[in-house]
Amino acid sequence: MSRNRILIPILCASALSGCAADYLNHYDSVTLAAGDTQRYNSLAQTVDPFNPASRNTHIEGDGARAAAVAHSYKFPPPPPPPPAITVNVGGAGVTTGQ
C-alpha cells in the first residue's frame, strides 16, 4: 500500500507534465517566422529551390596570386622615405639694401 501511495502521485504528475509541455509551446506574441507563409508556400511548390551554381564545389582561383596577397598582408612593404624639405638659410638672393 505504501508503494502505491508514492507511485500514484508520481504517475499523475508525469501525465500532467506531458500536457503542460504542449500548452507551453503556444505563444501569445508574434514569432520571428510571422509573415513568411507566402514565401514558404512558393518554396514548397518549387521543384528545385536551390541555385544551380550552389552545387559547384570547385571554386576557381589562382593559388599563387592568393599566396602573394596573403604574404603582402603579413609582411607589408616598407613605407617610402619622407620627402626632403629644404629650408633656405643663407645669403643667396638676399639684398642688403645698398
N, C-alpha and C positions, 0 to 999 in steps of 0.2 A: 504494500500500500504506500509506503513511504517513497518507493521508486516512482510510482505513478504520480505522486504529488509533485515531484520535481520534473518529471518528463512531460506531463501535460502542459504546464505553462511555457516550457521551452518550445514545444511544438507549435503552440498557438502564437508565440512571439515570432517564430521563424516564418510562419504562414502569413502573418500580418506584415512582416518586413518586406516580403515579396510584393505586396500590394502598394506599399509606400514607395518603393523604388520606381514603380510605373507612374505613380502620381507625381513624383518629383521631376520626371522628365518633361513635364509640360511647363512652359514658361508663360508669364503674363506680359512679357516685354517683346520688343521687336528683335529678332535674331539677326546675325550677320548675313544670313542667306535670304533674307526677305527681299522680294522683288526680282529674284533670279529665275522665276518659273518659266518665262518665255525663252530665255537663253537655254535653260536646261532642256526644255521640250525640243527646241531646234537642234541641240546637240544630240539628244536621244534619237532623233529621227535621221540624223546624218549617217551615211553609210560608213565613211572613214573620217572621223573628225580631226585626225592628226595631219599636220603639214607633211607632204610627201618628202620634203627635204630633211625632215627630222630623223629619217631612217639612215641618212648618210652619216656614218661614223668616221669617215676619212676626211679630216679637216686639212685642207690644203694650206701649206705654208712653207717658207724657206727656213730651214733649221739654222743654217749659217748666219743668215740675217738676224734671226731672233737671238742667237747667241751673241752676236756683235752688239745688239741693242742692250741686252742684259749686261754685258761687260761694260758698256759705256755708262750705264746707270750705276753700276757697282763701283767703277773706277772712273770718275769724270775727268776730262782733260783739264790741265791747269788753266787758270784764267789768263787772259792776255795781260801783258805788262801795262801798267797805267801810262797814259801819255805824258811825255816830258813837258814840264811847264818851265818856260824861260822867263825870268824877270830881268829886265834891262837895268843894270846898276852900273853907272859909269858916265863917262863924258861923251859918248857917241851921240851926236846930234843935239848937244846942249849948247846954247849960246850964252855968252857971258854978258851980253848987253853992251859991248863997246863998239 
